Every structure is written in structure tokens, then in C-alpha cells.
Amino acid sequence: MSHQPAVATKMSGEMDKPLISLHLVDSDSSLAKVPDEAPKVGILGSGDFARSLATRLVGSGFKVVVGSRNPKRTAGLFPSAAQVTFQEEAVSSPEVIFVAVFREHYASLCSLSEQLAGKILVDVSNPTEQEHLQHRESNAEYLASLFPTCTVVKAFNVISAWTLQAGPRDGNRQVPICSDQPEAKRAVSEMALAMGFMPVDMGSLASAREVEAMPLRLLPAWKVPTLLALGLFVCFYAYNFVRDVLQPYMQESQNKFFKLPVSVVNTTLPCVAYVLLSLVYLPGVLAAALQLRRGTKYQRFPDWLDHWLQHRKQIGLLSFFCAALHALYSFCLPLRRAHRYDLVNLAVKQVLANKSHLWVEEEVWRMEIYLSLGVLALGTLSLLAVTSLPSIANSLNWREFSFVQSSLGFVALVLSTLHTLTYGWTRAFEESRYKFYLPPTFTLTLLVPCVVILAKALFLLPCISRRLTRIRRGWERDGAIKFTLPTDHALAEKTSHV
């Protein structure tokens, strides 16, 4: 093979491909060579991240020099194109040097202060949660205090060693970068682009503490919605357990504990999904009612309502997850041994009663409509979930996204309500359904969705709709500001509602 590796400025379009393994780099002489005119980058450290970083930099067309305390021992772990030498030699010529060592080892680099003077140090370290709480200053700020003659840039700490080797993906392309020196940030940003990542300017080095906290967060936006979904599941599961298992056992001496793994779970999941879906649109109703009451849109919502509005996407996705599980559990119901025994017992009762034909027209129609509405509701929820994906949402304009999430979302809520009502049919009026004097579960789930649907219907009334539209366009009930122009009496009479 005679082709030359591409230079750093031409590699960003090819970074979607997984990086080839280390033994392939070493076995291919063309990939193991870097042009002499390639920009040189230094790395201090020989750990997993340093090795992955060196491999990615070599594949992006950079000339890499690695500084190690024991180069003979660590040289075989790096690509052959990377030069592994002592730390003093590694920092002599490169202008950009990655510091891939832990915070407690920063002091060991102080002997390199003279060689590092005037250079750009890229801090890629991450603290543990305990270290993050213990130290008020970030690792990058601490490094800058040890090397005042250097320019410190915080970057690449949110990228894992695996991502560096396998190649960036849509979910982890962004590289937050912060520094007090714009030229240093620009240089590191260009390197990130050459490596296939998307640099994000986070401002001065004071933002490094926030950047270092990013890898410590575990799905922060999902904590409250997940706890909400789990709480609803536990409540409905306990309620269904009392009605469907405990009541027959205590009052009829029937052992129905076999229903716990599948049947009770399948009864609980649609309740959780239905209530969660209604909770997606309830805060919008409350926000609109609050704006109508205040007569303005320029007052902040209460914190609880503001947080609720921000978590609607996660609540909606959890609703779809529970609905999808409900569909899967429903498909599994006929596979249960208990269901087969029920069919046999029903057939025996039919023979003993001398009934050759058992057909209840009302139940047939109810079940057909019930299943059809359920499929339509799940299909609409699936569309909502798909459009929530960043890759799909970015391809839609605002009107399209709003139509799917708002209009079709409300249609999904209405279909789910009809699905629930069809399931209930006339059961809500049968005395035998009130076990332990507790109403059927589906009657409880209808409370919040019906409030949302009725409120939405009220907002569609012309008198309320026009007023709400004016408020959202900037009109204020008590905030009319008059602009008077003394030179023009006609214009002076006009008012502007802000």
C-alpha cells in the first residue's frame, strides 16, 4: 500500500468509522508512519486514556510524542507511530500537551516548569464525586496554579477511552472546552474537529468545575420522572393486589397469588402509562390557566411547575415504555397455564349446561373496539417517542415538531381515554366490581386525563382562546404602555400593548 495518511484537517469526515485495532496499525507500515510536516502533539501519561488518545491522534494525522517515567516498559502499549520517551524530551518541542495524569500526580510535573513555559496544557482528568465535593477548585484550575506560565485548557474529560478508540458517535460527539485564553481554545477546538468531535465553547476556565461535574451525573433529567413512574407503579400494584388477590383469598378462600408475576403487573402497567401520559399535558393546562389568571406571560411560573414542564419529555417516554410493556404482557397472557385451565373449565361448564353456542354480542363488540383503540393509542405514542429522538427532531421544523408533540400527543391521550372507557364499559356500575368497597382501578386512572381533556376543550372556546393567544403574543391586562409623540397628534393617540 502506498497511500499516505490524511492530515489532521481532512480527517473529521472519516471519524464515523471505528478506529482500527492497535495490532493492525503496527502491522500496516503506511498507517504506522506520520508525515514529517504533521503537527506535533505531546501526551504526559501512559494510562488507558493516554494510549487511546495517542491512537486517535495518530489516526487523525498528528505526530504524537508520549512522555513516560518508564518509556521502555510502556512503549509497546502505544502505536508504533507514536514516539514514547522520557517526560523531559516529550514536552520540549510540542506546543500543545495533553496532561493525562491524576490530580494527585500534578505536583510530580513541577520539575518540567521551565520546559512547559508558554505551552498549552490540555487537562483531561476527572475527579471522583468525593474529590469534586472536597475541592472547591477544579482540577484544571489547580493545574493552572501550579504552572502559571502555561495556558491551561479543560477538554476531552467527557470522552471515554472506548469512544476514542471506537470512534465518536452521535450521542457523544460533543467536547466541552473552556480556557481563559481564546487562542488556546481555538487551537484545541481545531484538534477536536480533526479527531471527529464537536467542540463546545464553555467560556473561561472558571467553568471547568461545571465541565468536570458532567461525567459524574447519571441521567439527571430522568431522576424525578423515574421516581414518579416507580411510585405510581407501586401504588397501583398494591391497589390491584388488594382487589384481585387479597380479596378473593380472604372472602372467598381462593388462592390467586399466581397472578402476581404477570396478571397484576399487566393490570398495573396501563394505569401507570395512562396517568403518566396525562401528566405530560397537565402542566401545560396549569400554565395556561395561570397566564389567564395573571393576565400576562411575563411572570415566572412557580419552580415546581417550571421543573414539571422541563421533565415532560422524560415522562412521555416512560409512558410509552409502560404502554409497550403492557402490549407485550398482553400477548403473553394466552401462554399462561392458568389461562389454558380457564378455557378448559369454561368448555366443561358449557357442555354441562348443554349450550352448543356461547356468544355474547356486547362483549364481542366491546373487545373489538377496545383492542382497536389500544393499537391506535400505542401507535400514536410510538410516533411521539420516535420524534423525541434528537436525530429525528432535528430534521423537523418547529411547526412540525409542535404538531406531533402537541396535537398528536393530545390525540393519543384521547385515544387512551376511549380505550380505558371501552375496557370499563358498564363495569363501573356493577356492584360486584367494588371489592373491599374499592372502585375498579380504571375509574381512578380516568380522573386526571378527564380533567386535562375538559380543560383543553374549555381553552378551545373562542372567548378563552382569543384571550390566551393575545397574552402569549405579549398583551398584558394591566400593562398597557402608551407611547406619545408630541409632534404628531394622531400617532400620540395610539397605544402599544407589550
ZIJO-V225139 format. One record per backbone hydrogen bond with DSSP energy under -0.5 kcal/mol. CO is the residue of the C=O (numbers start at 1). NH is the residue of the N-H. If there is no record, write none. Layout:
# ZIJO-V225139
CO_NH, CO_NH
This chain:
# ZIJO-V225139
7_10, 8_11, 11_14, 12_15, 14_17, 21_25, 22_26, 23_27, 24_28, 27_29, 28_32, 30_33, 35_38, 39_63, 40_95, 40_96, 41_65, 42_98, 43_45, 43_67, 44_100, 47_51, 48_52, 49_53, 50_54, 51_55, 52_56, 53_57, 54_58, 55_59, 56_60, 57_62, 58_61, 62_64, 63_41, 64_83, 65_43, 66_68, 66_85, 67_45, 68_71, 68_87, 70_73, 70_74, 71_75, 74_77, 75_78, 79_82, 82_84, 83_66, 83_85, 85_68, 86_90, 87_91, 89_92, 89_93, 90_94, 95_120, 96_42, 97_122, 98_44, 98_100, 99_124, 102_105, 103_106, 105_108, 106_109, 107_110, 109_112, 110_113, 112_116, 113_117, 114_117, 116_119, 119_121, 119_151, 120_97, 120_122, 121_123, 121_153, 122_99, 122_124, 123_155, 128_132, 129_133, 130_134, 131_135, 138_142, 139_143, 140_144, 141_145, 142_146, 143_147, 147_150, 149_118, 150_152, 151_121, 152_180, 153_123, 153_155, 154_178, 156_159, 160_164, 161_165, 162_166, 163_167, 165_19, 169_172, 170_173, 173_198, 175_200, 177_202, 178_154, 180_182, 181_185, 182_186, 183_187, 184_188, 185_189, 186_190, 187_191, 188_192, 189_193, 190_194, 191_195, 192_197, 193_196, 197_199, 198_175, 200_177, 200_202, 203_179, 204_207, 205_208, 206_209, 207_211, 208_212, 209_213, 210_214, 211_214, 211_215, 213_216, 213_217, 214_217, 217_219, 219_222, 219_223, 220_223, 222_226, 223_227, 224_228, 225_229, 226_230, 227_231, 228_232, 229_233, 230_234, 231_235, 232_236, 233_237, 234_238, 235_239, 236_240, 237_241, 238_242, 239_243, 240_244, 241_245, 241_246, 242_247, 245_249, 246_250, 247_251, 247_252, 248_252, 248_254, 254_256, 256_259, 257_260, 259_264, 262_266, 263_267, 264_268, 265_269, 266_270, 267_271, 268_272, 269_273, 270_274, 271_275, 272_276, 273_277, 274_278, 275_279, 276_280, 277_280, 277_281, 278_281, 278_282, 279_283, 281_285, 282_286, 283_287, 284_288, 285_289, 286_290, 287_291, 288_292, 289_293, 290_294, 291_295, 291_296, 295_477, 302_306, 303_307, 304_308, 305_309, 306_310, 307_311, 308_311, 309_312, 311_315, 312_316, 313_317, 314_318, 315_319, 316_320, 317_321, 318_322, 319_323, 320_324, 321_325, 322_326, 323_327, 324_328, 325_329, 326_330, 327_331, 328_332, 329_333, 330_333, 330_334, 332_335, 332_336, 333_336, 336_340, 337_341, 338_342, 339_343, 340_344, 341_345, 342_346, 343_347, 344_348, 345_349, 346_350, 347_351, 348_352, 349_353, 350_355, 351_354, 354_356, 357_359, 359_361, 360_364, 361_365, 362_366, 363_367, 364_368, 365_369, 366_370, 367_371, 368_372, 369_373, 370_374, 371_375, 372_376, 373_377, 374_378, 375_379, 376_380, 377_381, 378_382, 379_383, 380_384, 381_385, 382_386, 383_387, 384_388, 385_388, 386_389, 389_392, 389_393, 390_394, 392_395, 393_396, 397_401, 398_402, 399_403, 400_404, 401_405, 402_406, 402_407, 403_407, 403_408, 404_409, 406_410, 407_411, 408_412, 409_413, 410_414, 411_415, 412_416, 413_417, 414_418, 415_419, 416_420, 417_421, 418_422, 419_423, 420_424, 421_425, 424_427, 426_429, 427_430, 429_431, 430_433, 431_434, 433_435, 434_437, 435_438, 438_435, 440_443, 440_444, 441_444, 441_445, 442_446, 444_447, 445_449, 446_450, 447_451, 448_452, 449_453, 450_454, 451_455, 452_456, 453_457, 454_458, 455_459, 456_460, 457_460, 458_461, 461_465, 462_466, 463_467, 464_468, 465_469, 466_470, 467_471, 468_472, 469_473, 470_475, 471_474, 479_498, 480_482, 481_496, 482_484, 484_486, 485_488, 488_492, 489_493, 490_493, 491_494, 494_483, 496_481, 496_498
